[in-house]
Amino acid sequence: MKKCQVVRKSGRRSCTSSSTAITNVRYGECQKNHAANIGGYAVDGCREFMASDVEGTTGALTCAACGCHRNFHRREVETEVLSEYT
């Protein structure tokens, strides 16, 4: 197992080997069940997370479209490994 160190908050990681992994995280549709308290299933139809405020504030974790927390939105992670040969 390689030890990795986080270089930037944008998802770039620098590993001890000669490769770099770029991780992009995107939050998709809202999966909050609004009818759970009555035993049903209903989602609001929000298709993508949009932050209410700038990064670093509490508003950055609230969706501007549906008002739900970011954790209710489906997380999509894409990792790309770039090899550097010297």
HTML snippet that shows the backbone in 3Dmol.js (N, CA, C, O; Angstrom):
<script src="https://3Dmol.org/build/3Dmol-min.js"></script>
<div id="view" style="width:600px;height:400px;position:relative"></div>
<script>
const pdb = `
ATOM      1  N   MET A   1       0.841  -1.179   0.000  1.00  0.00           N
ATOM      2  CA  MET A   1       0.000   0.000   0.000  1.00  0.00           C
ATOM      3  C   MET A   1       0.885   1.241   0.000  1.00  0.00           C
ATOM      4  O   MET A   1       1.854   1.333   0.753  1.00  0.00           O
ATOM      5  N   LYS A   2       0.532   2.191  -0.859  1.00  0.00           N
ATOM      6  CA  LYS A   2       1.314   3.417  -0.969  1.00  0.00           C
ATOM      7  C   LYS A   2       0.774   4.459  -0.008  1.00  0.00           C
ATOM      8  O   LYS A   2      -0.434   4.541   0.213  1.00  0.00           O
ATOM      9  N   LYS A   3       1.654   5.244   0.555  1.00  0.00           N
ATOM     10  CA  LYS A   3       1.234   6.366   1.384  1.00  0.00           C
ATOM     11  C   LYS A   3       1.034   7.574   0.482  1.00  0.00           C
ATOM     12  O   LYS A   3       1.904   7.908  -0.322  1.00  0.00           O
ATOM     13  N   CYS A   4      -0.113   8.228   0.618  1.00  0.00           N
ATOM     14  CA  CYS A   4      -0.420   9.408  -0.185  1.00  0.00           C
ATOM     15  C   CYS A   4      -0.564  10.615   0.721  1.00  0.00           C
ATOM     16  O   CYS A   4      -0.946  10.496   1.885  1.00  0.00           O
ATOM     17  N   GLN A   5      -0.257  11.758   0.180  1.00  0.00           N
ATOM     18  CA  GLN A   5      -0.395  13.001   0.926  1.00  0.00           C
ATOM     19  C   GLN A   5      -1.247  13.944   0.097  1.00  0.00           C
ATOM     20  O   GLN A   5      -1.049  14.072  -1.111  1.00  0.00           O
ATOM     21  N   VAL A   6      -2.191  14.601   0.747  1.00  0.00           N
ATOM     22  CA  VAL A   6      -3.083  15.526   0.061  1.00  0.00           C
ATOM     23  C   VAL A   6      -2.321  16.802  -0.254  1.00  0.00           C
ATOM     24  O   VAL A   6      -1.718  17.414   0.628  1.00  0.00           O
ATOM     25  N   VAL A   7      -2.355  17.200  -1.533  1.00  0.00           N
ATOM     26  CA  VAL A   7      -1.630  18.384  -1.966  1.00  0.00           C
ATOM     27  C   VAL A   7      -2.553  19.586  -1.992  1.00  0.00           C
ATOM     28  O   VAL A   7      -2.193  20.649  -1.486  1.00  0.00           O
ATOM     29  N   ARG A   8      -3.744  19.438  -2.574  1.00  0.00           N
ATOM     30  CA  ARG A   8      -4.698  20.535  -2.659  1.00  0.00           C
ATOM     31  C   ARG A   8      -6.080  20.031  -2.310  1.00  0.00           C
ATOM     32  O   ARG A   8      -6.362  18.839  -2.430  1.00  0.00           O
ATOM     33  N   LYS A   9      -6.938  20.927  -1.880  1.00  0.00           N
ATOM     34  CA  LYS A   9      -8.295  20.545  -1.514  1.00  0.00           C
ATOM     35  C   LYS A   9      -9.126  20.166  -2.738  1.00  0.00           C
ATOM     36  O   LYS A   9     -10.167  19.526  -2.594  1.00  0.00           O
ATOM     37  N   SER A  10      -8.695  20.542  -3.924  1.00  0.00           N
ATOM     38  CA  SER A  10      -9.439  20.231  -5.131  1.00  0.00           C
ATOM     39  C   SER A  10      -9.389  18.755  -5.481  1.00  0.00           C
ATOM     40  O   SER A  10     -10.054  18.328  -6.425  1.00  0.00           O
ATOM     41  N   GLY A  11      -8.630  17.979  -4.756  1.00  0.00           N
ATOM     42  CA  GLY A  11      -8.636  16.544  -4.989  1.00  0.00           C
ATOM     43  C   GLY A  11      -7.334  16.000  -5.528  1.00  0.00           C
ATOM     44  O   GLY A  11      -7.244  14.794  -5.761  1.00  0.00           O
ATOM     45  N   ARG A  12      -6.339  16.801  -5.736  1.00  0.00           N
ATOM     46  CA  ARG A  12      -5.066  16.295  -6.227  1.00  0.00           C
ATOM     47  C   ARG A  12      -4.307  15.644  -5.089  1.00  0.00           C
ATOM     48  O   ARG A  12      -4.236  16.184  -3.984  1.00  0.00           O
ATOM     49  N   ARG A  13      -3.741  14.480  -5.366  1.00  0.00           N
ATOM     50  CA  ARG A  13      -2.946  13.792  -4.360  1.00  0.00           C
ATOM     51  C   ARG A  13      -1.601  13.450  -4.965  1.00  0.00           C
ATOM     52  O   ARG A  13      -1.504  13.100  -6.141  1.00  0.00           O
ATOM     53  N   SER A  14      -0.590  13.552  -4.169  1.00  0.00           N
ATOM     54  CA  SER A  14       0.746  13.210  -4.611  1.00  0.00           C
ATOM     55  C   SER A  14       1.195  11.970  -3.837  1.00  0.00           C
ATOM     56  O   SER A  14       1.285  12.009  -2.610  1.00  0.00           O
ATOM     57  N   CYS A  15       1.473  10.887  -4.531  1.00  0.00           N
ATOM     58  CA  CYS A  15       1.851   9.634  -3.900  1.00  0.00           C
ATOM     59  C   CYS A  15       3.365   9.508  -3.868  1.00  0.00           C
ATOM     60  O   CYS A  15       4.080  10.251  -4.540  1.00  0.00           O
ATOM     61  N   THR A  16       3.846   8.547  -3.069  1.00  0.00           N
ATOM     62  CA  THR A  16       5.283   8.367  -2.952  1.00  0.00           C
ATOM     63  C   THR A  16       5.882   7.758  -4.217  1.00  0.00           C
ATOM     64  O   THR A  16       7.089   7.862  -4.435  1.00  0.00           O
ATOM     65  N   SER A  17       5.063   7.130  -5.049  1.00  0.00           N
ATOM     66  CA  SER A  17       5.571   6.613  -6.322  1.00  0.00           C
ATOM     67  C   SER A  17       5.544   7.741  -7.353  1.00  0.00           C
ATOM     68  O   SER A  17       5.307   8.899  -7.009  1.00  0.00           O
ATOM     69  N   SER A  18       5.786   7.397  -8.607  1.00  0.00           N
ATOM     70  CA  SER A  18       5.848   8.420  -9.641  1.00  0.00           C
ATOM     71  C   SER A  18       4.503   8.613 -10.340  1.00  0.00           C
ATOM     72  O   SER A  18       4.462   8.768 -11.560  1.00  0.00           O
ATOM     73  N   SER A  19       3.412   8.605  -9.589  1.00  0.00           N
ATOM     74  CA  SER A  19       2.097   8.829 -10.182  1.00  0.00           C
ATOM     75  C   SER A  19       1.310   9.827  -9.345  1.00  0.00           C
ATOM     76  O   SER A  19       1.568  10.004  -8.154  1.00  0.00           O
ATOM     77  N   THR A  20       0.342  10.476  -9.991  1.00  0.00           N
ATOM     78  CA  THR A  20      -0.518  11.440  -9.328  1.00  0.00           C
ATOM     79  C   THR A  20      -1.961  11.038  -9.594  1.00  0.00           C
ATOM     80  O   THR A  20      -2.318  10.724 -10.729  1.00  0.00           O
ATOM     81  N   ALA A  21      -2.795  11.045  -8.559  1.00  0.00           N
ATOM     82  CA  ALA A  21      -4.205  10.714  -8.703  1.00  0.00           C
ATOM     83  C   ALA A  21      -5.031  11.983  -8.544  1.00  0.00           C
ATOM     84  O   ALA A  21      -4.841  12.743  -7.594  1.00  0.00           O
ATOM     85  N   ILE A  22      -5.943  12.206  -9.474  1.00  0.00           N
ATOM     86  CA  ILE A  22      -6.836  13.353  -9.421  1.00  0.00           C
ATOM     87  C   ILE A  22      -8.237  12.826  -9.114  1.00  0.00           C
ATOM     88  O   ILE A  22      -8.765  11.992  -9.850  1.00  0.00           O
ATOM     89  N   THR A  23      -8.833  13.308  -8.036  1.00  0.00           N
ATOM     90  CA  THR A  23     -10.158  12.865  -7.633  1.00  0.00           C
ATOM     91  C   THR A  23     -11.140  14.017  -7.773  1.00  0.00           C
ATOM     92  O   THR A  23     -10.944  15.082  -7.188  1.00  0.00           O
ATOM     93  N   ASN A  24     -12.195  13.802  -8.548  1.00  0.00           N
ATOM     94  CA  ASN A  24     -13.248  14.795  -8.711  1.00  0.00           C
ATOM     95  C   ASN A  24     -14.508  14.246  -8.063  1.00  0.00           C
ATOM     96  O   ASN A  24     -14.923  13.127  -8.365  1.00  0.00           O
ATOM     97  N   VAL A  25     -15.123  15.022  -7.174  1.00  0.00           N
ATOM     98  CA  VAL A  25     -16.349  14.624  -6.495  1.00  0.00           C
ATOM     99  C   VAL A  25     -17.475  15.529  -6.969  1.00  0.00           C
ATOM    100  O   VAL A  25     -17.349  16.754  -6.975  1.00  0.00           O
ATOM    101  N   ARG A  26     -18.583  14.903  -7.369  1.00  0.00           N
ATOM    102  CA  ARG A  26     -19.755  15.619  -7.840  1.00  0.00           C
ATOM    103  C   ARG A  26     -20.950  15.049  -7.103  1.00  0.00           C
ATOM    104  O   ARG A  26     -21.000  13.844  -6.859  1.00  0.00           O
ATOM    105  N   TYR A  27     -21.913  15.883  -6.744  1.00  0.00           N
ATOM    106  CA  TYR A  27     -23.106  15.440  -6.035  1.00  0.00           C
ATOM    107  C   TYR A  27     -24.295  15.511  -6.984  1.00  0.00           C
ATOM    108  O   TYR A  27     -24.625  16.578  -7.501  1.00  0.00           O
ATOM    109  N   GLY A  28     -24.936  14.369  -7.207  1.00  0.00           N
ATOM    110  CA  GLY A  28     -26.039  14.261  -8.158  1.00  0.00           C
ATOM    111  C   GLY A  28     -27.389  14.515  -7.515  1.00  0.00           C
ATOM    112  O   GLY A  28     -27.537  15.395  -6.667  1.00  0.00           O
ATOM    113  N   GLU A  29     -28.380  13.723  -7.936  1.00  0.00           N
ATOM    114  CA  GLU A  29     -29.758  13.960  -7.524  1.00  0.00           C
ATOM    115  C   GLU A  29     -29.985  13.717  -6.031  1.00  0.00           C
ATOM    116  O   GLU A  29     -29.282  12.935  -5.391  1.00  0.00           O
ATOM    117  N   CYS A  30     -30.984  14.410  -5.508  1.00  0.00           N
ATOM    118  CA  CYS A  30     -31.332  14.315  -4.085  1.00  0.00           C
ATOM    119  C   CYS A  30     -32.073  13.005  -3.848  1.00  0.00           C
ATOM    120  O   CYS A  30     -32.966  12.640  -4.613  1.00  0.00           O
ATOM    121  N   GLN A  31     -31.696  12.302  -2.784  1.00  0.00           N
ATOM    122  CA  GLN A  31     -32.316  11.021  -2.468  1.00  0.00           C
ATOM    123  C   GLN A  31     -33.060  11.054  -1.142  1.00  0.00           C
ATOM    124  O   GLN A  31     -33.363  10.005  -0.575  1.00  0.00           O
ATOM    125  N   LYS A  32     -33.356  12.246  -0.644  1.00  0.00           N
ATOM    126  CA  LYS A  32     -34.065  12.362   0.633  1.00  0.00           C
ATOM    127  C   LYS A  32     -35.514  11.910   0.459  1.00  0.00           C
ATOM    128  O   LYS A  32     -36.214  12.361  -0.448  1.00  0.00           O
ATOM    129  N   ASN A  33     -35.949  11.014   1.340  1.00  0.00           N
ATOM    130  CA  ASN A  33     -37.319  10.520   1.327  1.00  0.00           C
ATOM    131  C   ASN A  33     -38.179  11.451   2.180  1.00  0.00           C
ATOM    132  O   ASN A  33     -38.107  11.420   3.408  1.00  0.00           O
ATOM    133  N   HIS A  34     -38.985  12.270   1.527  1.00  0.00           N
ATOM    134  CA  HIS A  34     -39.797  13.259   2.228  1.00  0.00           C
ATOM    135  C   HIS A  34     -41.056  12.656   2.846  1.00  0.00           C
ATOM    136  O   HIS A  34     -41.720  13.314   3.647  1.00  0.00           O
ATOM    137  N   ALA A  35     -41.395  11.420   2.490  1.00  0.00           N
ATOM    138  CA  ALA A  35     -42.605  10.779   3.021  1.00  0.00           C
ATOM    139  C   ALA A  35     -42.282   9.642   3.984  1.00  0.00           C
ATOM    140  O   ALA A  35     -43.137   8.798   4.248  1.00  0.00           O
ATOM    141  N   ALA A  36     -41.072   9.609   4.507  1.00  0.00           N
ATOM    142  CA  ALA A  36     -40.670   8.517   5.392  1.00  0.00           C
ATOM    143  C   ALA A  36     -41.478   8.498   6.687  1.00  0.00           C
ATOM    144  O   ALA A  36     -41.733   7.427   7.239  1.00  0.00           O
ATOM    145  N   ASN A  37     -41.879   9.659   7.173  1.00  0.00           N
ATOM    146  CA  ASN A  37     -42.614   9.700   8.447  1.00  0.00           C
ATOM    147  C   ASN A  37     -44.028   9.133   8.340  1.00  0.00           C
ATOM    148  O   ASN A  37     -44.627   8.812   9.366  1.00  0.00           O
ATOM    149  N   ILE A  38     -44.582   8.998   7.128  1.00  0.00           N
ATOM    150  CA  ILE A  38     -45.907   8.391   6.952  1.00  0.00           C
ATOM    151  C   ILE A  38     -45.812   7.013   6.310  1.00  0.00           C
ATOM    152  O   ILE A  38     -46.830   6.426   5.942  1.00  0.00           O
ATOM    153  N   GLY A  39     -44.605   6.499   6.175  1.00  0.00           N
ATOM    154  CA  GLY A  39     -44.412   5.149   5.650  1.00  0.00           C
ATOM    155  C   GLY A  39     -44.368   5.061   4.136  1.00  0.00           C
ATOM    156  O   GLY A  39     -44.439   3.961   3.588  1.00  0.00           O
ATOM    157  N   GLY A  40     -44.257   6.161   3.460  1.00  0.00           N
ATOM    158  CA  GLY A  40     -44.219   6.158   2.000  1.00  0.00           C
ATOM    159  C   GLY A  40     -42.845   6.469   1.469  1.00  0.00           C
ATOM    160  O   GLY A  40     -41.862   6.481   2.209  1.00  0.00           O
ATOM    161  N   TYR A  41     -42.787   6.723   0.164  1.00  0.00           N
ATOM    162  CA  TYR A  41     -41.523   7.080  -0.477  1.00  0.00           C
ATOM    163  C   TYR A  41     -41.803   8.175  -1.499  1.00  0.00           C
ATOM    164  O   TYR A  41     -42.569   7.971  -2.440  1.00  0.00           O
ATOM    165  N   ALA A  42     -41.185   9.328  -1.313  1.00  0.00           N
ATOM    166  CA  ALA A  42     -41.347  10.444  -2.243  1.00  0.00           C
ATOM    167  C   ALA A  42     -40.084  11.292  -2.209  1.00  0.00           C
ATOM    168  O   ALA A  42     -39.642  11.720  -1.143  1.00  0.00           O
ATOM    169  N   VAL A  43     -39.510  11.530  -3.376  1.00  0.00           N
ATOM    170  CA  VAL A  43     -38.353  12.411  -3.480  1.00  0.00           C
ATOM    171  C   VAL A  43     -38.799  13.703  -4.143  1.00  0.00           C
ATOM    172  O   VAL A  43     -39.836  13.739  -4.806  1.00  0.00           O
ATOM    173  N   ASP A  44     -38.013  14.772  -3.966  1.00  0.00           N
ATOM    174  CA  ASP A  44     -38.434  16.091  -4.459  1.00  0.00           C
ATOM    175  C   ASP A  44     -38.084  16.363  -5.915  1.00  0.00           C
ATOM    176  O   ASP A  44     -38.589  17.330  -6.484  1.00  0.00           O
ATOM    177  N   GLY A  45     -37.250  15.559  -6.531  1.00  0.00           N
ATOM    178  CA  GLY A  45     -36.925  15.734  -7.942  1.00  0.00           C
ATOM    179  C   GLY A  45     -35.740  16.633  -8.211  1.00  0.00           C
ATOM    180  O   GLY A  45     -35.475  16.958  -9.368  1.00  0.00           O
ATOM    181  N   CYS A  46     -35.015  17.048  -7.183  1.00  0.00           N
ATOM    182  CA  CYS A  46     -33.816  17.857  -7.374  1.00  0.00           C
ATOM    183  C   CYS A  46     -32.781  17.010  -8.108  1.00  0.00           C
ATOM    184  O   CYS A  46     -32.445  15.921  -7.645  1.00  0.00           O
ATOM    185  N   ARG A  47     -32.276  17.480  -9.224  1.00  0.00           N
ATOM    186  CA  ARG A  47     -31.413  16.686 -10.088  1.00  0.00           C
ATOM    187  C   ARG A  47     -29.926  16.838  -9.798  1.00  0.00           C
ATOM    188  O   ARG A  47     -29.145  15.953 -10.148  1.00  0.00           O
ATOM    189  N   GLU A  48     -29.510  17.945  -9.163  1.00  0.00           N
ATOM    190  CA  GLU A  48     -28.081  18.152  -8.905  1.00  0.00           C
ATOM    191  C   GLU A  48     -27.898  19.131  -7.745  1.00  0.00           C
ATOM    192  O   GLU A  48     -28.647  20.099  -7.614  1.00  0.00           O
ATOM    193  N   PHE A  49     -26.897  18.869  -6.910  1.00  0.00           N
ATOM    194  CA  PHE A  49     -26.604  19.736  -5.769  1.00  0.00           C
ATOM    195  C   PHE A  49     -25.984  21.039  -6.246  1.00  0.00           C
ATOM    196  O   PHE A  49     -25.038  21.044  -7.034  1.00  0.00           O
ATOM    197  N   MET A  50     -26.536  22.148  -5.752  1.00  0.00           N
ATOM    198  CA  MET A  50     -25.971  23.474  -5.993  1.00  0.00           C
ATOM    199  C   MET A  50     -25.815  24.140  -4.632  1.00  0.00           C
ATOM    200  O   MET A  50     -26.801  24.319  -3.916  1.00  0.00           O
ATOM    201  N   ALA A  51     -24.604  24.506  -4.270  1.00  0.00           N
ATOM    202  CA  ALA A  51     -24.334  25.099  -2.965  1.00  0.00           C
ATOM    203  C   ALA A  51     -25.043  26.447  -2.823  1.00  0.00           C
ATOM    204  O   ALA A  51     -25.103  27.232  -3.770  1.00  0.00           O
ATOM    205  N   SER A  52     -25.574  26.701  -1.633  1.00  0.00           N
ATOM    206  CA  SER A  52     -26.268  27.964  -1.361  1.00  0.00           C
ATOM    207  C   SER A  52     -25.318  29.124  -1.133  1.00  0.00           C
ATOM    208  O   SER A  52     -25.683  30.280  -1.345  1.00  0.00           O
ATOM    209  N   ASP A  53     -24.092  28.819  -0.697  1.00  0.00           N
ATOM    210  CA  ASP A  53     -23.134  29.868  -0.355  1.00  0.00           C
ATOM    211  C   ASP A  53     -21.741  29.423  -0.809  1.00  0.00           C
ATOM    212  O   ASP A  53     -21.587  28.338  -1.369  1.00  0.00           O
ATOM    213  N   VAL A  54     -20.750  30.245  -0.572  1.00  0.00           N
ATOM    214  CA  VAL A  54     -19.384  29.945  -0.986  1.00  0.00           C
ATOM    215  C   VAL A  54     -18.776  28.844  -0.117  1.00  0.00           C
ATOM    216  O   VAL A  54     -19.234  28.609   1.002  1.00  0.00           O
ATOM    217  N   GLU A  55     -17.751  28.174  -0.627  1.00  0.00           N
ATOM    218  CA  GLU A  55     -17.094  27.097   0.096  1.00  0.00           C
ATOM    219  C   GLU A  55     -16.441  27.613   1.372  1.00  0.00           C
ATOM    220  O   GLU A  55     -15.848  28.692   1.391  1.00  0.00           O
ATOM    221  N   GLY A  56     -16.559  26.828   2.431  1.00  0.00           N
ATOM    222  CA  GLY A  56     -16.001  27.219   3.710  1.00  0.00           C
ATOM    223  C   GLY A  56     -17.037  27.758   4.678  1.00  0.00           C
ATOM    224  O   GLY A  56     -16.724  27.995   5.845  1.00  0.00           O
ATOM    225  N   THR A  57     -18.266  27.956   4.218  1.00  0.00           N
ATOM    226  CA  THR A  57     -19.344  28.421   5.089  1.00  0.00           C
ATOM    227  C   THR A  57     -20.350  27.291   5.291  1.00  0.00           C
ATOM    228  O   THR A  57     -20.307  26.284   4.584  1.00  0.00           O
ATOM    229  N   THR A  58     -21.251  27.456   6.251  1.00  0.00           N
ATOM    230  CA  THR A  58     -22.263  26.418   6.474  1.00  0.00           C
ATOM    231  C   THR A  58     -23.269  26.351   5.331  1.00  0.00           C
ATOM    232  O   THR A  58     -23.872  25.303   5.099  1.00  0.00           O
ATOM    233  N   GLY A  59     -23.451  27.440   4.628  1.00  0.00           N
ATOM    234  CA  GLY A  59     -24.351  27.453   3.479  1.00  0.00           C
ATOM    235  C   GLY A  59     -23.844  26.637   2.312  1.00  0.00           C
ATOM    236  O   GLY A  59     -24.617  26.290   1.419  1.00  0.00           O
ATOM    237  N   ALA A  60     -22.571  26.327   2.304  1.00  0.00           N
ATOM    238  CA  ALA A  60     -21.997  25.521   1.226  1.00  0.00           C
ATOM    239  C   ALA A  60     -22.463  24.074   1.302  1.00  0.00           C
ATOM    240  O   ALA A  60     -22.331  23.335   0.326  1.00  0.00           O
ATOM    241  N   LEU A  61     -23.005  23.658   2.436  1.00  0.00           N
ATOM    242  CA  LEU A  61     -23.483  22.293   2.609  1.00  0.00           C
ATOM    243  C   LEU A  61     -24.984  22.158   2.395  1.00  0.00           C
ATOM    244  O   LEU A  61     -25.527  21.060   2.516  1.00  0.00           O
ATOM    245  N   THR A  62     -25.664  23.260   2.078  1.00  0.00           N
ATOM    246  CA  THR A  62     -27.104  23.271   1.843  1.00  0.00           C
ATOM    247  C   THR A  62     -27.369  23.504   0.360  1.00  0.00           C
ATOM    248  O   THR A  62     -26.775  24.390  -0.255  1.00  0.00           O
ATOM    249  N   CYS A  63     -28.268  22.699  -0.207  1.00  0.00           N
ATOM    250  CA  CYS A  63     -28.599  22.817  -1.633  1.00  0.00           C
ATOM    251  C   CYS A  63     -29.505  24.023  -1.859  1.00  0.00           C
ATOM    252  O   CYS A  63     -30.494  24.205  -1.150  1.00  0.00           O
ATOM    253  N   ALA A  64     -29.166  24.839  -2.842  1.00  0.00           N
ATOM    254  CA  ALA A  64     -29.964  26.019  -3.158  1.00  0.00           C
ATOM    255  C   ALA A  64     -31.284  25.638  -3.822  1.00  0.00           C
ATOM    256  O   ALA A  64     -32.255  26.388  -3.720  1.00  0.00           O
ATOM    257  N   ALA A  65     -31.342  24.494  -4.498  1.00  0.00           N
ATOM    258  CA  ALA A  65     -32.542  24.089  -5.215  1.00  0.00           C
ATOM    259  C   ALA A  65     -33.596  23.463  -4.302  1.00  0.00           C
ATOM    260  O   ALA A  65     -34.777  23.797  -4.399  1.00  0.00           O
ATOM    261  N   CYS A  66     -33.173  22.551  -3.410  1.00  0.00           N
ATOM    262  CA  CYS A  66     -34.161  21.823  -2.605  1.00  0.00           C
ATOM    263  C   CYS A  66     -34.059  22.093  -1.107  1.00  0.00           C
ATOM    264  O   CYS A  66     -34.977  21.740  -0.367  1.00  0.00           O
ATOM    265  N   GLY A  67     -32.972  22.709  -0.635  1.00  0.00           N
ATOM    266  CA  GLY A  67     -32.821  23.027   0.768  1.00  0.00           C
ATOM    267  C   GLY A  67     -32.301  21.888   1.625  1.00  0.00           C
ATOM    268  O   GLY A  67     -32.186  22.039   2.842  1.00  0.00           O
ATOM    269  N   CYS A  68     -31.985  20.755   1.023  1.00  0.00           N
ATOM    270  CA  CYS A  68     -31.482  19.594   1.763  1.00  0.00           C
ATOM    271  C   CYS A  68     -29.981  19.713   1.992  1.00  0.00           C
ATOM    272  O   CYS A  68     -29.300  20.474   1.305  1.00  0.00           O
ATOM    273  N   HIS A  69     -29.469  18.955   2.965  1.00  0.00           N
ATOM    274  CA  HIS A  69     -28.036  18.891   3.214  1.00  0.00           C
ATOM    275  C   HIS A  69     -27.365  18.114   2.079  1.00  0.00           C
ATOM    276  O   HIS A  69     -27.994  17.276   1.431  1.00  0.00           O
ATOM    277  N   ARG A  70     -26.111  18.395   1.853  1.00  0.00           N
ATOM    278  CA  ARG A  70     -25.355  17.755   0.774  1.00  0.00           C
ATOM    279  C   ARG A  70     -25.308  16.238   0.912  1.00  0.00           C
ATOM    280  O   ARG A  70     -25.209  15.539  -0.097  1.00  0.00           O
ATOM    281  N   ASN A  71     -25.377  15.710   2.132  1.00  0.00           N
ATOM    282  CA  ASN A  71     -25.319  14.264   2.341  1.00  0.00           C
ATOM    283  C   ASN A  71     -26.500  13.524   1.735  1.00  0.00           C
ATOM    284  O   ASN A  71     -26.394  12.321   1.493  1.00  0.00           O
ATOM    285  N   PHE A  72     -27.623  14.192   1.479  1.00  0.00           N
ATOM    286  CA  PHE A  72     -28.773  13.544   0.863  1.00  0.00           C
ATOM    287  C   PHE A  72     -28.604  13.365  -0.641  1.00  0.00           C
ATOM    288  O   PHE A  72     -29.367  12.623  -1.260  1.00  0.00           O
ATOM    289  N   HIS A  73     -27.636  14.021  -1.228  1.00  0.00           N
ATOM    290  CA  HIS A  73     -27.404  13.927  -2.667  1.00  0.00           C
ATOM    291  C   HIS A  73     -26.428  12.797  -2.972  1.00  0.00           C
ATOM    292  O   HIS A  73     -25.467  12.572  -2.235  1.00  0.00           O
ATOM    293  N   ARG A  74     -26.688  12.089  -4.073  1.00  0.00           N
ATOM    294  CA  ARG A  74     -25.845  10.964  -4.469  1.00  0.00           C
ATOM    295  C   ARG A  74     -24.457  11.461  -4.813  1.00  0.00           C
ATOM    296  O   ARG A  74     -24.295  12.397  -5.597  1.00  0.00           O
ATOM    297  N   ARG A  75     -23.446  10.822  -4.218  1.00  0.00           N
ATOM    298  CA  ARG A  75     -22.052  11.228  -4.419  1.00  0.00           C
ATOM    299  C   ARG A  75     -21.445  10.423  -5.562  1.00  0.00           C
ATOM    300  O   ARG A  75     -21.511   9.194  -5.571  1.00  0.00           O
ATOM    301  N   GLU A  76     -20.854  11.125  -6.522  1.00  0.00           N
ATOM    302  CA  GLU A  76     -20.188  10.490  -7.656  1.00  0.00           C
ATOM    303  C   GLU A  76     -18.713  10.856  -7.597  1.00  0.00           C
ATOM    304  O   GLU A  76     -18.360  12.035  -7.624  1.00  0.00           O
ATOM    305  N   VAL A  77     -17.850   9.844  -7.517  1.00  0.00           N
ATOM    306  CA  VAL A  77     -16.410  10.061  -7.404  1.00  0.00           C
ATOM    307  C   VAL A  77     -15.732   9.541  -8.663  1.00  0.00           C
ATOM    308  O   VAL A  77     -15.932   8.392  -9.055  1.00  0.00           O
ATOM    309  N   GLU A  78     -14.939  10.382  -9.286  1.00  0.00           N
ATOM    310  CA  GLU A  78     -14.147  10.001 -10.450  1.00  0.00           C
ATOM    311  C   GLU A  78     -12.677  10.167 -10.085  1.00  0.00           C
ATOM    312  O   GLU A  78     -12.254  11.242  -9.658  1.00  0.00           O
ATOM    313  N   THR A  79     -11.901   9.100 -10.256  1.00  0.00           N
ATOM    314  CA  THR A  79     -10.472   9.150  -9.954  1.00  0.00           C
ATOM    315  C   THR A  79      -9.698   8.862 -11.233  1.00  0.00           C
ATOM    316  O   THR A  79      -9.962   7.887 -11.937  1.00  0.00           O
ATOM    317  N   GLU A  80      -8.746   9.729 -11.512  1.00  0.00           N
ATOM    318  CA  GLU A  80      -7.892   9.586 -12.691  1.00  0.00           C
ATOM    319  C   GLU A  80      -6.443   9.531 -12.207  1.00  0.00           C
ATOM    320  O   GLU A  80      -5.988  10.400 -11.463  1.00  0.00           O
ATOM    321  N   VAL A  81      -5.737   8.504 -12.639  1.00  0.00           N
ATOM    322  CA  VAL A  81      -4.355   8.339 -12.237  1.00  0.00           C
ATOM    323  C   VAL A  81      -3.454   8.758 -13.389  1.00  0.00           C
ATOM    324  O   VAL A  81      -3.565   8.242 -14.501  1.00  0.00           O
ATOM    325  N   LEU A  82      -2.568   9.693 -13.110  1.00  0.00           N
ATOM    326  CA  LEU A  82      -1.615  10.176 -14.101  1.00  0.00           C
ATOM    327  C   LEU A  82      -0.239   9.630 -13.750  1.00  0.00           C
ATOM    328  O   LEU A  82       0.255   9.850 -12.644  1.00  0.00           O
ATOM    329  N   SER A  83       0.373   8.928 -14.672  1.00  0.00           N
ATOM    330  CA  SER A  83       1.710   8.379 -14.416  1.00  0.00           C
ATOM    331  C   SER A  83       2.760   9.334 -14.957  1.00  0.00           C
ATOM    332  O   SER A  83       2.619   9.883 -16.050  1.00  0.00           O
ATOM    333  N   GLU A  84       3.805   9.519 -14.180  1.00  0.00           N
ATOM    334  CA  GLU A  84       4.907  10.386 -14.579  1.00  0.00           C
ATOM    335  C   GLU A  84       6.177   9.544 -14.609  1.00  0.00           C
ATOM    336  O   GLU A  84       6.666   9.107 -13.567  1.00  0.00           O
ATOM    337  N   TYR A  85       6.693   9.326 -15.780  1.00  0.00           N
ATOM    338  CA  TYR A  85       7.934   8.542 -15.911  1.00  0.00           C
ATOM    339  C   TYR A  85       9.092   9.490 -16.185  1.00  0.00           C
ATOM    340  O   TYR A  85       9.030  10.315 -17.097  1.00  0.00           O
ATOM    341  N   THR A  86      10.139   9.364 -15.394  1.00  0.00           N
ATOM    342  CA  THR A  86      11.299  10.228 -15.578  1.00  0.00           C
ATOM    343  C   THR A  86      12.514   9.415 -15.891  1.00  0.00           C
ATOM    344  O   THR A  86      13.596   9.970 -16.080  1.00  0.00           O
TER     345      THR A  86
END
`;
const viewer = $3Dmol.createViewer("view");
viewer.addModel(pdb, "pdb");
viewer.setStyle({}, {cartoon: {color: "spectrum"}});
viewer.zoomTo();
viewer.render();
</script>
